[in-house]
Amino acid sequence: MTNGNKDYEAVAQQLGREPRPFRVAARCPAGRPTVIENERRREMPTTFWLTCPSLGAQISRVEAGGGVRQAQEEVGAEVVDETHDEHLRLYGVRVAGVSSHNGRIKCLHAFTALHVAGVIPNRVAEWTLARLEGPCPDPARCPECAASPNQTE
């Protein structure tokens, strides 16, 4: 997968490390990468990866407050498994490498990345996004995005 130097540098900054080969799957209102699609590798079960540090931090707060368990209960096992099955059909693995059914959510970030990229819109991501402070970032983490005139409330 190829991408521009600017995207590579932005993703490296967002992740705090050199990224593996990827393509940008979604961008924020300021045009910065928000979600990347990783090159397919056996040791990398997460196909889509959320790179926006502000969005990632907000989702981490939801997870830290018991969000994974709560989402599993409120969204329901059947709906979660439908998303896993669609991801398995398209990419050969379940979301975030989960190996069994049972409506298991391993990571709200992974479900949200799929949704934000428009690849597999899903209720887990909708549930997660509804619990965030806002759709766009914290200016301390992403000043370019927060200053964007295209940012929506």
N, C-alpha and C positions, 0 to 999 in steps of 0.2 A: 504494500500500500504506500502510496506516495502522498506527500503533503508539503506545503511551503515551509520555508525556513522560519517565517514569522509564527506560524501555527506550532511548529516544533518547539520553538523557544517559549511560547506562551504556555504550552502544556507542560514543558519541563519546569517552568516556574510554578505553575499551579500544583504540580505533583511533588515538587521538591526533589526531583530525581530525573534522570534521563529516561524518557519513555521508550517502550518497545514500538515497533512499527504500528501505525494507526492511521485512521482517517477521521476527520472531524464529522460527527454525526448530528450535532446541534450546536447552535451558537446563542449567546446572550444578546440582548438588545444592542450592545456596543460592538458586536461582531466577534467577540472572543470565544474560543471553544468552551462549551459547557459539558458536552458529552462526546467521548471518542469511541470508535469501534476498533477494538484491538485486532491485530492480525491473529488469525486462528492458530492456536497452539494448544497442544494437549495439556500442558501444565498451567494454562491460563483459562480457567473455566468461565470467567466473567467476560462475555463478549463485548458488552457496552459498559463503559466506565464513566462515572460522573467526575468531571475535572474541576468544576467551579468550586473554589474553596469556600465561598460564602454559602452556597446552596448545600454543599456537603456538610458544613458545620451545623446548619439548621436541621438537617436530617439526622445528624448524629445526636443532637439534643432530643429529638423525638425518640430515637432508639434508646437513649440513656434513661428516658422516663418510662420505659416499658413498652415502647411503641411496637416492637416486633410481635410480642404476645398479644397486645391489644388489637393490632391489625389482623392477625390470624383469627381472633375471635369474632371481630366485627365484620370483616370481609367474607369470611367463611372458607372452609377447606376446598369446596368444589370450585369456587371462583379462582382461588390461588392455583389449584391444579390445572385449570384451563389455561392460565398464563404460562405455567411451566410446560404444559404439553405443546403449546404453540411455539415456545422458544425451542423446545426439543426438536420439533418438526423443522423449524427454520435453520437452527444452528448446531444440532446434534448433541446438545447438552441442555440440562434444565437451568433455570435462572440461578446465577451465582454457584453453579456446580452442585446444587442439591441433588442427591442421588436417589432419594425415595419420594414417594407421593405423600399423602397425609396432610395436604394443605400447608406444608411447611414453608415459612418465610425465613430465609437466612439473613437477608440484608435489604432494608428498605431502599438503600442507595441504588442497588441493582435494578429493582423494579421501577424506580423513578427514572433512572437513566433510559430504560427502554421506552418509557412513556414520553419523556421530554424529547427524545430523538424521533418520536413518531413511528417507531418500528412496531411496537406492540402496546398500544394504549391499554391500560389496565387499572382495575379498581384499587389495587394496593397502592399504586402511585397516586391516584386521585385521593385516597384516604390520607396518604402522607402529605401531599401538597396542601390539603385543606388545613393542616395543623401547623403550617409554617407562618413565620411572621410576615412574609411578603414574598412575591415571586422573584424579586431581584435582590441583589446582594447588599451586604454590609460594606459601606464605603471604605472602611479600614482594610478590608480584604481585597477589594476589587474597585479601586477608584475610577478606572476607565468605564466600567459598566455602570456604576452608580451615577456617573456624570453624563451618561448617554441621554440625549434628548428623546430617544426612541423608547426609553424605559416606560413600562406601563404599570399602573397601580392596581 
